[in-house]
Amino acid sequence: MAGWITPDEVALYLDVPYPDASGRIDLATAAVQAAVEARRSDLIVPGDPAAVPPTLDTFVPTEDVHAGAIYWAAQLYQTRNAPSGYAGYGDETTLYDALGARRAEIMRLLGWRRPVVS
């Protein structure tokens, strides 16, 4: 998996060997990367389809978003017996539950805002 966050970075932060036989670091990294890119679409730099060759959209995180994503992927990796989701909640429930006590710090680093009712 190539991207702005890599399993190598998560393994380095955790101080565990990579690649791991279980593939959990890869899965945790991919899940966090997808969640952050979906939520922080303001950090996507549009590509130029008219260029030769055409360029693709690129996600360019700030340093704090990058650090928060590494912390989140590490927390997700360490969560062994997490529930697979609760009835009535979205698929992101497991991702949020894995944040544990560092939830506020990680969400602040990611720039994840609470929804506002207008």
N, C-alpha and C positions, 0 to 999 in steps of 0.2 A: 504494500500500500504506500503510495507516494502522496505527499500532501504537506500541509503546513504544520501538522503534528504527526510524529512518527512513533511507532511502538518502541523504537530504540530510546527515545527521550523518556518515555514513561518507565521503561525498565531501568534506565539510569537513575531516575528520580527515586524509584523503589529500591534500588540497589539489589536487583535480582537478575539472574542470567537471561539473556535473550538470544535466540528465540527460545520460548518456553514450549515444552512438549504439549501442553494443553491448548495452546493457542488463545488463552484468555487475554493476554496483553493485546493481541491483534484485535480481538473482538471488542474489548473495552475502548481501545483507541478509535476504532471505526465508529462505534456508537456515539462517542462524545463528539467526534469530528462532524458527523451528520447532524447531531442535535444543535451544535453551535452554529454551523453554517445555515441551518434552516431558520434559526432564531435571530441571528445577527446578519441578515441580508444586507444591512447598510455597509458591511465591510467587503462587499463584492465589487470588484473593479470590472466593468463591462469589457468584453473583448471587442474586436473589430472584425465583423464578418466580411468586410470588403477588402481587408488586407490579404496579401498573397505571401504565404499561406494564411488562411483565416486564423485569428487568435480567439481563444476561448475566454469565457469569464473566469476570473481568478479571485479566490478568497484571500484577502490580505489582512490578517489579524494584527491588532496592536500587541505590544509585549505583555500587557496585563491579561488580555484575552488568551494569548498563547499559554501563559503560566497557569491561568485558571483551568484551561482545558487539560493540561498535564496533571494538575492536582485532582481534577474530577475523574480522569481516566484511571489514575492510581487508586482512588477510592473505590471505583467500580470494580477494578481488578481484585481488590482485597475483599470485596463483599462476596462471600462464598454461599451463604444460605439465604440470599435475598429472595423475597417473593417475586413471582413472575408477573405480578400486577394484581390490582384489586378490582373486583367487579365494579363497574360504573365509572372507572377512571380511565384516562387515556394510556397509551403505550408508554408514555414518558414517566409514568409513576415509578417504575423500578429505577430509572435513571436518577430521579430526584431523591428517592429513599436512600440510595447509595452514598449520598453526600454526607450524611451523618452530621456530626457536630460542626463541621467546617462549611455547612451549607451557605451561611451568610457571606463568609469570606470568598468562597468560590463564585457565588452568584454576583458579588460585587466586582470581582476581577473580570468576569465575563461580560459585565454590563447588562445582565439579565434583569429587566425591570418587571415589577409586579404589574399585572394588568390593571388599568384604571377604567372604572365605569363612568361613562359620560352621560 
